[in-house]
Structures are given as structure tokens and as C-alpha cells.
Amino acid sequence: MTIIRNPDLLNHEYTFNENLKDRPTLVLIHGLMGDLQNLGMIGRHFADRFNILRVDLVNHGHSFYRNQMEYSEMAADVLKVVSHYGIKEIIPVGHSMGGKVSMRISFDYPDYCRGLVVLDMAPVIYGKRGHDDIFYAINQVIANNCTEREECRDILKANLDNPGVINFLLKSFTNEEPHKFLFNALILEREYDHIGIWQESVYAGPSAFIYGGDSPYVDQERQLAIPRQFPRSKLYCVEGATHWLHAEQPRTVFKYMEVFFEDNGLLPVDSNLEIN
């Protein structure tokens, strides 16, 4: 079966409840090599309190391909889906690269944003290439023209020693595409340096930066860049979690998001939230 990709609109899933129409919509944005399923647990947890929009970013999942990976373009792609449904207020929630897309949305489209949630990403330039070993393993799968998941697993295991990363990549393995993964590895590898680029600006609305205590992405030095770009930001550390904090400690992530939403009037105080 061939995947049909809409050339004009990101692939997405929109869950709408008429009773929640007066609240902002949570827009969930995955990270590098991911897809709209990655933040599904957040969508399910908040589905009774917010309408939920999940997207596959360009060159990911079932969305269209483009030769560039510029944050301003990726932000515009997401807003095109938002506008398609006539959504007036959003709270972007992004992990890793999706966190940077979310931040860019808040910079470029502040009138849409009631708030912002960023999971384990800082508004800085990450200079060092950190995924070359992963791209090498992916290219070995492609070069060997794998047709079976177990064959793909064996090649990934021969080149990577992180079981979590291997399982993450396997979720995108498919024999329906010529390059074997739902994401376009060729463009992602070529555009990787652009993905690390960052241009500072300022978002004056409320923002939550939730990061893993054992993750290198939001260390003390990088934390200094947050308040000058997000003056109403609040930082929340998930102790003992890595970059995959939402998968490792989802209840803690939910708790911090709920506290942030309540503190900033984004949820009614009488919603009977369990935050202990």
C-alpha cells in the first residue's frame, strides 16, 4: 500500500469536543524522526479538558516532503492546519525539535498563543551534531533494502547500543516507502545543521519549560537563554528523567503541565485535577 501524502496540509489528527470550544486547543508537536503518535499520552490525558490537534511535521510521518527544514516554515505549516479548522487560540506543546517549532510559533504567531509548553529543549543553538551514529544505522537499513522488521532490528542493534532509540526507530519502519522509514532520512541528515540553528526573539506570554534532570539538553548554561526570550517562563525539572521524560515519567509531566495551566488561568480551578 502506498501512503497518500497531502501536498498542501500536514498530516494530522484533530479531536474536537463542542463543550470545550471556549478553551484553547493543545497542539502537540513531536521531535526529530518522530510522528504524531509520540505525544499521544499527553493528548489522551488532557482530552477531557482541551481539544487536541496532533501533527506530523514536514518530512515526518505521513506528511509531505520538502528540501528545507527551517523553523519559520515548519511553524507556518502548523498554523496552516490551525487556520484550516478556524481555531483561534492554541497552546503549542512540543518535545525536542518540536519544542523549537512550538517556540517559533509563539514568536511568529503570538496572537494565537495563550501559552506554551516545551519538553526538554532550550532556545539555543545546539552546535555539536548529536545523531550521526543514528543516521549511520538508518542508512545501513536502507542500503540493505530491509523488508522485515526483525531484519531492521538486527541491523539497528549492530550499530546502536541504546534499546530505547532502537525501539523508537522501529516504530517508523515501514516497507511501504522506498527509504524504509516514515521520516525522510535523506533530507533530515542533510538539513541537520539547520535543525540546530536558532534565532532569538521574545514571547511575552506564559511558558513552561519541563526538562529531564538527567538530560543534557537543558543544562544550567542553556537555562540562562530562557528568561530573556520567555520573560514569563517557569522551569520544571523532572528528576531522574532523560530526554524522553514524557515516556519515562508521564505522571510528573502531566502534573507540571496541570499546575502551569491552572496558575495561568488556562484551566478552571475547579476541574478536580489530581496533581499530587
C-alpha positions in Angstrom: 0.0 0.0 0.0 1.3 3.4 -0.9 0.9 6.3 1.6 -1.0 9.2 0.2 0.5 12.5 1.2 -1.5 15.7 1.0 0.9 18.2 -0.6 -0.8 21.2 0.9 -1.5 20.3 4.6 0.4 18.4 7.2 -1.0 15.1 8.2 -2.8 15.5 11.5 -5.4 14.3 13.9 -7.9 16.7 15.4 -10.1 15.7 18.3 -12.9 18.3 18.8 -15.5 18.5 21.6 -18.1 21.2 21.3 -18.2 21.5 25.1 -14.5 22.6 25.1 -14.8 25.1 22.3 -14.1 28.1 24.6 -10.8 26.7 25.7 -7.5 26.9 23.7 -6.5 23.9 21.7 -3.5 21.9 22.6 -1.2 21.5 19.6 1.1 18.5 20.1 4.4 18.6 18.1 6.8 15.7 18.0 10.6 15.7 17.8 13.2 14.6 15.2 12.3 11.3 13.5 9.0 11.1 15.3 5.4 11.4 14.4 2.0 12.5 15.8 1.8 9.3 17.9 4.7 10.3 20.1 2.8 12.7 22.3 -0.4 10.6 22.3 -0.3 10.0 26.0 -0.5 13.8 26.6 -3.4 14.1 24.2 -5.3 11.3 25.9 -4.6 12.7 29.3 -6.0 16.1 28.5 -8.7 15.1 26.0 -11.5 15.8 28.6 -10.2 19.4 29.2 -8.9 20.6 25.8 -9.5 20.0 22.2 -6.4 18.2 20.8 -4.5 18.7 17.5 -1.6 16.4 16.7 0.6 16.9 13.6 3.2 15.1 11.6 5.9 17.7 10.8 7.2 18.1 7.2 9.4 15.1 6.2 7.9 13.1 9.1 5.1 10.6 9.5 2.5 10.8 6.7 3.2 14.5 5.9 4.6 15.9 2.7 8.3 16.3 1.9 10.3 19.5 1.5 14.0 20.0 0.9 14.4 22.6 3.7 13.9 22.2 7.5 13.5 25.9 8.5 11.7 26.6 11.8 9.8 29.5 10.4 8.4 27.3 7.6 7.6 24.5 10.0 5.8 26.9 12.3 3.8 28.2 9.3 2.9 24.6 8.3 1.4 24.0 11.7 -0.5 27.3 11.6 -2.0 26.4 8.3 -3.6 23.4 9.9 -4.8 25.6 12.8 -6.4 28.0 10.4 -7.9 25.2 8.4 -10.2 24.4 11.4 -10.7 28.1 12.3 -9.0 27.6 15.7 -8.5 31.0 17.3 -6.4 30.1 20.4 -3.8 27.4 20.9 -1.2 26.2 23.4 1.7 24.6 21.4 3.3 21.6 23.3 6.5 20.4 21.7 9.2 17.9 22.5 12.8 18.3 21.4 12.8 19.7 17.8 9.1 20.0 18.2 9.8 22.3 21.2 11.7 24.6 18.9 8.8 24.6 16.4 6.5 25.4 19.3 8.7 28.3 20.4 8.9 29.6 16.8 5.1 29.5 16.7 4.9 31.7 19.8 7.4 34.2 18.3 5.7 34.4 14.9 2.1 34.0 15.9 1.7 35.3 19.4 -1.9 36.4 18.9 -2.8 32.7 18.6 -0.9 31.5 21.6 -2.4 31.5 25.1 0.6 29.8 26.4 3.5 27.5 25.5 4.9 24.1 26.8 8.3 23.0 25.8 9.6 19.5 26.7 13.4 19.1 27.1 14.6 21.8 24.7 16.2 25.2 25.2 16.0 28.2 22.8 19.7 27.9 21.8 22.0 26.7 19.1 23.0 23.1 19.6 26.3 23.2 17.8 27.6 19.7 18.0 26.0 17.1 15.7 24.4 14.5 18.1 22.7 12.0 15.8 25.4 10.9 13.3 25.5 7.4 14.7 21.7 7.1 14.4 21.8 8.3 10.8 24.6 5.8 10.0 22.4 2.9 11.4 19.4 4.1 9.4 21.4 4.3 6.3 22.6 0.7 6.8 18.9 -0.4 7.0 18.2 1.5 3.7 21.4 0.2 2.0 20.4 -3.4 2.9 16.9 -2.9 1.5 15.3 -4.4 4.6 11.8 -5.8 4.1 11.2 -7.3 7.5 11.0 -5.6 11.0 13.3 -8.2 12.6 15.9 -7.7 9.9 15.7 -3.9 10.6 16.0 -4.5 14.3 19.2 -6.7 13.8 20.9 -4.0 11.7 20.0 -1.3 14.2 21.2 -3.4 17.1 24.5 -4.0 15.3 25.1 -0.3 15.1 23.4 1.2 18.1 23.6 0.3 21.8 20.6 2.2 23.1 17.5 -0.1 23.2 15.2 2.9 23.6 16.4 4.6 20.4 16.2 1.3 18.6 12.6 0.8 19.6 11.8 4.4 18.7 13.2 4.0 15.2 11.4 0.7 14.7 8.1 2.5 15.2 8.7 4.3 12.0 10.0 1.4 10.0 7.8 0.5 7.0 8.2 -1.3 3.8 5.6 0.9 2.2 8.2 3.6 1.5 11.3 3.4 -0.7 13.6 4.7 2.1 12.1 2.3 4.7 11.1 4.8 7.3 8.2 7.1 7.6 10.6 10.1 8.1 12.7 11.2 5.1 16.2 10.3 6.5 18.0 11.7 3.4 16.6 15.2 4.0 16.8 15.1 7.8 20.5 14.2 7.7 21.3 16.8 5.0 19.4 19.5 6.9 20.6 18.5 10.3 22.7 21.6 10.8 19.7 23.8 10.0 17.7 22.0 12.6 20.4 23.0 15.2 20.1 26.7 14.2 18.2 29.1 16.4 17.2 32.8 16.0 16.3 34.5 19.2 13.1 36.6 19.7 10.7 37.2 22.6 7.4 35.7 23.5 5.6 37.7 26.3 3.0 35.0 27.2 3.3 32.3 29.9 5.5 29.4 29.1 6.5 26.2 30.8 9.9 24.5 30.2 9.8 21.0 31.5 13.1 19.2 31.3 14.7 15.9 32.4 17.1 16.1 35.3 19.4 13.6 33.7 19.2 15.1 30.2 21.9 17.3 28.7 19.6 19.4 26.6 18.6 21.9 29.3 21.6 22.2 31.5 22.3 25.3 33.7 24.1 27.2 31.0 21.3 26.7 28.4 18.7 27.6 31.0 20.1 31.2 31.0 18.8 31.7 27.5 15.2 31.0 28.5 14.1 34.1 30.6 15.5 36.6 28.1 13.3 35.1 25.3 10.5 34.0 27.5 10.2 36.5 30.4 7.1 34.8 31.8 8.7 31.3 31.8 8.6 28.8 34.5 11.1 25.8 34.6 10.1 22.4 35.9 12.7 19.7 36.5 11.7 16.0 36.2 14.2 14.4 38.5 15.8 11.2 37.2 14.4 11.6 33.7 16.3 11.8 30.4 15.4 13.4 27.1 12.4 11.1 26.9 10.9 12.4 30.1 7.2 12.2 28.8 7.7 8.5 28.2 9.7 7.7 31.3 7.7 9.8 33.8 4.4 10.8 32.2 2.5 11.4 35.5 5.1 14.0 36.6 5.0 15.7 33.2 1.1 15.8 33.4 1.3 17.2 37.0 3.7 20.1 35.9 1.5 20.9 32.9 -1.6 20.9 35.0 0.0 23.2 37.6 1.2 25.5 34.9 -2.3 25.6 33.2 -4.1 26.4 36.5 -1.5 29.0 37.6 -2.1 30.9 34.3 -5.8 30.6 34.1 -5.7 28.1 31.2 -7.9 25.6 33.1 -10.7 26.2 35.6 -9.5 25.9 39.1 -12.5 23.6 39.9 -11.5 21.0 37.3 -10.8 18.4 40.1 -7.3 17.8 38.9 -5.1 15.2 40.7 -1.8 16.9 40.9 -0.3 15.1 43.9 
